[in-house]
Amino acid sequence: MGGGGASAETANPKPSPLNPNWAQLQQKLKSRRPPKPSHSADPGARTLAPSVLGKRKERAEPSPEASPSAFLSPTSTDCSLTDALAMDCEMVGVSIEGSKSAVGRVTLVNSWGNVVYDEYVRPIERIVDFRTKISGIRPRNMRKAKEFWAVQKQVAELIKGRILVGHALHNDLKVVLLLSHPKKDIRDTSEYEPLRRGGQKRALKHLAAEILGAKIQENEHCPIEDARAAMFIYNKYKKAWEKSMKKNFMFKEKLNKRKKKQMEAKKN
């Protein structure tokens, strides 16, 4: 009988009690498991990620306060020589005290705002003041600079027979580059009457902000940006500007003819 009882216990053994430490460990693991998501949970939690992303997208879009923009970009990839070119020069200081201005960089852009000429210039006289805070020109830029006479010749060839756009062009042309250009082919944004205020000339910086909604000349001046600003302002007023130029030209022709007739009448 004793042998039979032993075999029965072996066939159906009773489960042994768990080690108390093991039981405590299992209980801790259960308590650390994250709760399963419930359909009755706050619906706002399920839409949290999309709403946050949506806010980020909204912030990335420029607000009305963000304009004027910081940079003027070309309106086309066309880099050809157009009928109108805009020019801007940056100056450096020469002479003993550096108070005399000399050209240190010349830039020409076409009607689309693309650069067709941009060269640093080595003035005839020694540079005393690079005027970097305004001109943006540094001593290292003179290493590959072209001689003044070479730049003068190239610019003269490029603008010949073309409308020349710019701001205060008299200073760039006659004073700095020692060049002349037919008055009928000059479009100066500082001289055009509709762009003046109370008959007074206005800075290119202010015209660009008002007409183009663009910020320029915030720190160092960029001749590319300044030339583009002048060109884009001209483009906006081009139709009326050209009409007034034609009218003035015809009026002056009539006056000249009248003067010639008067002179001939006096001789006779």
C-alpha positions in Angstrom: 0.0 0.0 0.0 2.8 2.3 0.9 4.4 1.8 -2.6 1.0 2.6 -4.3 0.6 5.9 -2.4 4.0 7.0 -3.4 3.4 6.5 -7.1 0.1 8.4 -6.9 1.7 11.4 -5.4 4.4 11.3 -8.1 1.8 11.2 -10.9 -0.2 14.2 -9.5 2.3 16.4 -7.6 0.9 19.5 -5.7 2.1 22.9 -6.9 4.8 24.2 -4.6 4.3 27.7 -3.1 6.1 30.6 -5.0 9.2 32.2 -3.5 8.1 35.4 -1.7 10.8 37.4 -3.4 9.7 36.3 -6.9 6.1 37.2 -6.1 7.1 40.7 -5.1 9.1 41.1 -8.3 6.1 40.1 -10.5 3.9 42.5 -8.6 6.4 45.4 -9.2 6.6 44.6 -12.9 2.8 44.6 -13.3 2.6 48.0 -11.6 5.2 49.5 -13.9 3.4 48.5 -17.2 1.8 51.4 -19.0 -2.0 51.3 -19.0 -3.6 50.2 -22.3 -5.2 53.0 -24.3 -8.9 53.3 -23.7 -11.5 54.5 -26.2 -13.1 56.5 -23.5 -9.9 58.5 -23.0 -9.8 62.2 -23.7 -10.1 62.7 -27.5 -7.8 65.7 -27.2 -4.9 63.3 -26.4 -5.4 61.4 -29.6 -5.2 64.6 -31.7 -2.3 66.1 -29.8 0.5 65.3 -32.3 -1.4 66.6 -35.4 -2.3 69.8 -33.6 1.2 70.5 -32.5 2.5 69.9 -36.1 -0.2 72.2 -37.4 1.0 75.0 -35.1 4.6 74.5 -36.2 3.5 74.8 -39.9 1.6 78.0 -39.1 4.7 79.5 -37.4 6.8 78.7 -40.4 4.7 80.8 -42.7 5.7 84.4 -43.0 3.4 86.8 -41.2 2.5 90.2 -42.5 4.9 91.7 -40.0 7.8 89.8 -41.6 7.9 92.0 -44.7 9.7 93.9 -46.0 11.8 90.9 -47.1 15.5 90.9 -46.5 16.7 90.2 -50.0 15.7 91.1 -53.6 15.9 88.1 -56.0 16.0 88.1 -59.8 12.7 87.7 -61.6 14.1 85.4 -64.3 17.1 83.2 -65.0 17.9 85.3 -68.2 21.4 86.7 -67.8 21.6 88.4 -71.2 22.3 92.1 -71.8 18.9 93.8 -71.9 18.0 97.2 -73.4 18.2 98.6 -69.9 20.9 98.0 -67.3 21.1 99.2 -63.7 24.4 100.2 -62.2 25.7 100.7 -58.7 29.1 101.5 -57.4 30.7 101.2 -53.9 33.3 103.7 -52.9 36.6 103.7 -51.0 38.5 106.6 -49.6 41.7 107.9 -51.2 43.9 111.0 -50.8 45.8 111.8 -47.6 42.9 111.6 -45.2 40.7 109.2 -47.2 38.0 111.8 -47.6 38.1 111.7 -51.4 35.9 109.0 -53.0 37.1 106.5 -55.6 35.3 103.5 -57.1 36.1 100.2 -55.4 33.4 98.0 -57.0 31.1 98.3 -60.0 28.0 96.2 -60.6 25.6 96.0 -63.5 22.3 94.0 -63.5 19.9 93.5 -66.4 16.2 94.1 -66.5 15.5 90.8 -64.6 18.0 91.7 -61.8 20.7 89.2 -62.9 24.3 90.3 -62.7 26.0 90.9 -66.0 29.1 92.7 -64.6 30.6 92.8 -61.1 34.2 93.7 -60.5 36.3 95.1 -57.7 38.4 98.1 -58.9 41.9 99.1 -58.0 41.7 102.9 -57.9 44.4 105.2 -59.4 45.3 106.6 -56.0 46.2 104.5 -53.0 43.3 103.4 -50.8 43.5 105.0 -47.3 40.0 104.0 -46.1 38.1 100.9 -47.3 34.9 102.2 -45.7 34.0 98.6 -45.0 31.0 99.3 -42.8 29.3 100.9 -45.7 31.1 99.6 -48.9 31.6 96.0 -47.7 35.0 96.2 -49.4 38.0 94.7 -47.6 41.7 94.6 -48.4 41.6 91.0 -49.6 39.1 92.0 -52.3 41.9 94.1 -54.0 44.0 90.9 -54.7 41.9 90.1 -57.8 40.7 93.7 -58.4 41.0 95.1 -62.0 42.7 98.3 -62.8 40.5 101.4 -63.0 41.1 102.1 -66.7 40.2 98.5 -67.7 36.9 98.6 -65.7 36.1 102.1 -67.1 36.5 100.8 -70.6 34.4 97.7 -70.0 31.6 99.6 -68.4 31.5 102.2 -71.1 31.1 99.4 -73.7 28.3 97.7 -71.8 26.2 100.7 -71.3 26.7 102.2 -74.7 23.3 102.6 -76.6 21.4 101.3 -73.5 19.1 102.9 -71.0 21.1 103.2 -67.7 19.1 102.9 -64.5 20.4 103.8 -61.0 20.2 106.0 -58.0 22.2 109.3 -58.0 23.9 108.2 -61.2 25.7 111.5 -61.7 28.0 110.6 -58.8 28.7 107.1 -60.1 29.2 108.2 -63.7 31.0 111.5 -63.8 32.6 111.8 -60.4 33.7 108.2 -59.9 33.9 106.5 -63.3 34.7 109.6 -65.3 32.1 108.6 -67.9 29.3 110.4 -69.6 26.0 109.0 -70.9 23.3 110.6 -73.0 20.7 112.3 -70.7 17.9 110.9 -72.7 19.1 107.4 -71.8 19.4 107.9 -68.1 16.7 106.8 -65.6 17.7 108.0 -62.2 15.4 107.0 -59.3 16.6 110.0 -57.3 15.6 112.5 -60.0 12.2 111.1 -61.2 9.6 113.5 -59.9 6.9 111.0 -58.9 9.5 109.3 -56.6 10.3 112.5 -54.8 8.6 113.8 -51.6 7.8 117.5 -51.4 10.2 118.0 -54.3 13.0 116.4 -52.2 15.2 113.5 -53.3 14.7 110.3 -51.3 17.2 107.6 -50.3 17.1 104.4 -52.3 16.7 102.5 -49.0 13.4 104.3 -48.3 12.1 103.9 -51.9 12.9 100.1 -51.8 11.0 99.7 -48.6 8.0 101.7 -49.7 7.7 100.5 -53.4 9.2 97.0 -53.3 8.6 96.1 -49.7 12.3 95.2 -49.4 14.9 96.0 -46.8 18.3 97.0 -48.2 21.4 98.7 -46.8 20.7 97.5 -43.3 24.4 97.0 -42.7 27.1 96.8 -45.4 25.8 97.9 -48.7 25.6 95.4 -51.5 25.9 96.9 -55.0 24.0 93.9 -56.5 21.0 94.5 -54.3 21.1 98.3 -54.7 21.2 97.9 -58.5 18.4 95.5 -58.4 16.3 97.8 -56.3 16.8 100.7 -58.8 15.9 98.4 -61.7 12.8 97.0 -60.1 11.6 100.5 -59.1 12.1 101.6 -62.7 10.2 98.5 -64.0 7.2 99.4 -61.8 7.1 103.0 -63.2 8.5 102.1 -66.7 5.3 102.8 -68.7 4.6 106.3 -67.3 8.4 107.1 -67.0 9.0 106.4 -70.7 5.9 108.3 -71.7 7.1 111.4 -69.8 10.6 111.1 -71.2 9.2 110.9 -74.8 7.0 113.9 -74.1 9.9 115.9 -72.7 12.2 115.0 -75.6 9.6 116.1 -78.1 9.1 119.4 -76.2 12.8 120.1 -76.2 13.1 119.3 -79.9 10.3 121.9 -80.7 12.1 124.5 -78.6 15.4 123.9 -80.4 13.7 124.2 -83.8 12.0 127.4 -82.7 15.4 128.8 -81.5 17.0 127.9 -84.8 14.3 129.6 -86.8 14.7 132.7 -84.6 18.5 132.7 -85.1 18.0 132.4 -88.9 15.5 135.2 -88.9 17.9 137.5 -87.1 20.7 136.7 -89.6 18.4 137.5 -92.5 
